[in-house]
Amino acid sequence: MDRWRRGSRGPLPQLTHLQLLTALVLIEQRAPIGRRILSEELEIKDGVVRGLLERLAEQDIVRVATTGVGLSGKGRKQLREILRELSVKKIVSFESLELAPGSLAVAAQVSQAYGPVLTGVSQRDESIKAGATGAITITAKDGKLRIPPDNKSVAELAPIDNNRFLAAFKPRDKDVIVIGFAEKHARALAGTLAAILSLEKP
């Protein structure tokens, strides 16, 4: 992602990798989205967002029009490559969940990310650092969804959510579903992505 932070006018040191990734996913989800709305959603100064969009436009990552900004074909392809490197198969937004009442939620399926040391605690902590209210990590095994570390059954805790996750993701054994939740969609999204990035740490 470093190449996207740098254009002919130099780098954008104000933005972290997480903020940039969140911005790109949000642009893809909400296109066409206006610059000011993007700034408000990301809670980043308008001038920083303007500079980011100018640099991304230079590299043909985004297309800016009077109706708003969206990813270019090149931008969509490169975003898919980044998500693939993180083993992210799918990202789905939910208006409400039994597991996170009163919050907006963003869930992502991470392929084959389950390991015996996965507890969900690090993912929750990273999600909160990113501005989300919290995160829930769910694992798939034998066609059932469970919440580590004590492997509580999602079907028993939240049967409606369980059915929605199975329908949306069709997870395979050892897949992980990470759910960030917050009052704002962008914060929930950032929380989910931060939790996923923490899965990559040794």
N, C-alpha and C positions, 0 to 999 in steps of 0.2 A: 504493500500500500504506500510505501514511501514515494514511489514515482508519482502518485496522484497528489501528493502534498507539495510537489515542487514543479514550478513552471518557469517561464522565461523571466519572471519577476521574483524568483526566489522561493524559499520554503514558507510554509505556514506553521511556525513552531507553536502557535496557540492551540492547535488541534492535536488530540491524541489519536492513536490508531482506532480506539473504540469510538470516539466521536465521529471520525471520518466514516467508519463502517456503518454506524448508526444512521448518519446522514444519507449515505448511498442507498441503504435498504429503505429508509423512509421515503426518499425521492422515488424509488421504484414503486413503492406501495401507493403513494399519494399523487403520482404524476397526473396532470400537470399541477405543480404546487408552487405558489408564489414565494418569493424570497422572504418577505416579511413573515409569512405564516411559518416557513421553514425555520426562520430565526426564533420565533416564539416557541415552536414545538421543541426545538433542540435546546432552548434556553442559552443561546449563544448570541453575542452581539451582532447586529445587522451588518456592520462593516466587515467582520470576520467571515460571515456567510457570503457576503458579496465577493470578497477576495477569493474565497474557496471556489465559488461557482465560476469566477473568471478563469481561474487556473484549470479547473476541470473542463471548461469549455475550450480552452486552448488545446487541450489534449484530446478533444472530441470524446470525452467521457459523458458529458451532459449536453443537452440542447436547450438553449434558453429562447423562449418565445414570449409574446405578449400575454399569453394565457398562463404562463408559468414555466417551470423547469422540469425536465424529464431526462432519464438516461438515454443515451444514444445506443445504437446497436452494439457498438464497441464497449460502451459502459456496462450494458447488461451482460455481455459475454465475460468481461473481466470480473464483475461482481459474482457471477456464477462460479468462476474459477476460484475466487477467494473462499466462497462458501464451501465449495467442494474440497478445498484444502483443509477446511475445518470439519469436514465430514457432515456438513449440514445438508440434509435432504429436502427439508421443507420448513417454512415458517408460516404460522397461522395465527391470526388475531382473534380473540374472543372478547365479547362485550362483558360477559360475566361468567364466573365459574363457581361451583359449589366449594371448591378448594380455596378460592380467593374472593369471598363475597364483598361486593362494593367496590371492586377494583377492575380496571381494564387489564387484560392479560395478553401476553404474546408468548406462544409456545413454539419451540423449534425441535425438530427431530434430528438427532445426531446419530449417525450410523455406527454401530459396533463400538460404542464409547464406554460400555460398562466394564468395570474392573472391580476386583475384590476390595480395593481401598476406597471406592467411591461411597461417600456418606451423604453428599449433598450440602454439607456444612460450608465448605469452601465456596461452592457455587452461590449459596445464599449470601455469604459475606461479600463476595465480589459484586453481586447484584445490588446490594444495598449501597456499596461504595459508589456504584454508577448512578445512583439516584432513585432506584426502584424501592418499593416498600419491602420486597423480598423476592425469593425465588423458591420454587419447588422442583426437585429433581425426581424423575420417575424412570424406572427401568422396566424393560420387557423381558419376560422369561416364560416359556411354555404357553405363549398366547395370553398371558396375564400381566397386568401392570401393577407394579409395586413401588413403594416409596422407601428408599434406604434411609438409615442403616438397619432399621428393624423390619423392613420389608412388609409394611402394612399394605393391605389390599386396597387399591383404588376403587375397585368394584364395590367393596363394602363401605368405604369412607364416603365416596361420592359417585354413586352409580351412573348418574347422568353424565358427569364429566368423563367417566371411564368409557362410556359408549361413544361420546363425541371424539375422544382421543383415538380410539380404535378405528373409527370411521375416517377421521381426517388423515391419520398417519399410516395405518396398516403396519404397525411396527413389527420388526423381526426380533428374534432373541438377541439380547445384548445391545439393542438400540436403547438410546436414552432420550427422553423427552424433557426438555428444560423449559420451565415456565416462569417468566418474570412478570410481576404484577405491580401496578402503581395507579395513581389517580390519573396520570397522563399517559397516553399511548407511547410517546417517544421515550418516556422514562422506563416504561415496561419493556420496550424493545431494547433499550440500552442495557437494562438489567439482564435480559435473556442473553444478549451477545456477550456481556461481561462474564456471565456464568459459563458460557460455551468456551470462551477464551481460557478460562481457568481450568477447563478439562485438558487443555493442551500442555499444562505445566507438568514437569516431572514430579 
